[in-house]
């Protein structure tokens, strides 16, 4: 699923560096989600609360810099827009989440 999304980004003219950064961002969220919920990642099951909790985890537990959090969040937002457009998710859980 991630690779399909990254392929679309590349086809739409995103640079290799951008695709790499977006890939790292969505994988970070994916790992966090599967770790916290001990469940297989399903974009349709992700809620806005999950995005907020992940963002807080990065800031409070990992001590990630605001720029890092914002870059990852940008990737996750792009991914969920794509997932919704491709019927992998009924809603976009990132719409109410803002950058730091």
N, C-alpha and C positions, 0 to 999 in steps of 0.2 A: 504494500500500500504506500509506504513512504517513497519507495523508488519510483512508483508510477507518478506520484505527485512531483517528485524532483525532475523526472523526465519532462513533464508538462512545463515546469518552470524553465528548463533549459530550452525547450522548443519555443517558448515565448520570449526568448532572448535574455534570460537572466544569466549572468556570468558564472563561471565555474566557482569563483570565490563565494558569490551570493548563494548558490545552490549548496555549497559545502557548509556555510554558516547556517542556512535554513535546515539542512539535514541534521546538524548537531543540535539545533534548538528543539526540533520536534522529537528527536531521539531522547533528549534530556527529559522532556515531559513524559514521553512514553515509558521510560524506565521508572521515573518517579511514580507514575500512575499504577503501573503493574506491581511495584514494590509496596505501595501504600494499600492497595486494594487486593493484592494477591489474586488478581484476575487477569484474564486475557484482555488486551486493549481493544475496545470497541468504541469508535468515535461517536456512535449514537448513544452511548451510555454516559458520556462525559457531560458534567453540569457546570454551570458558571462557578459554583462553589469550588469545584475541583481546580479550576484555573486560578482562582484567588488563593486557594490553599497552596498550590504549587508556587505561585509568585511569592507568597509569604515565606515558604520553606527556603527558597533561594536567598532571600534577604536575611532571615533570622537564623537559619541553621547553617547554610553554606557560606554566608557572608559575601555573596556575589555582589559585584559592583553594579550600580544602577544601569550602566551601559550594557552589561552582560545580560541582566534581567530583561531589559527592553529589547535587545536583539533576539533573545529566545522567544519573548512574547510576540514579537513581530512574526517570527516563523510560525508559531503556533496559530496565530490569527489567520495567516495565509493558508495554512493547512486546513483549518476548519472551514474557511470559505470554500475551498476546493472540495472538501468532503461533503458539504451541504449541496453544492452544485452537482455533485456526482452521486447523490442519493445514498451516501454512506452515513449521513447524519441528518436527522430531521430538523435540527436546530444548530445554530452556531453559538457555542457556549462562551465565546470570547467577546461578544458584542458589548458587554457591560464592563469589560476589563480595560483599564487604561495604563499607559506607560507611567513609569515613576517620574 
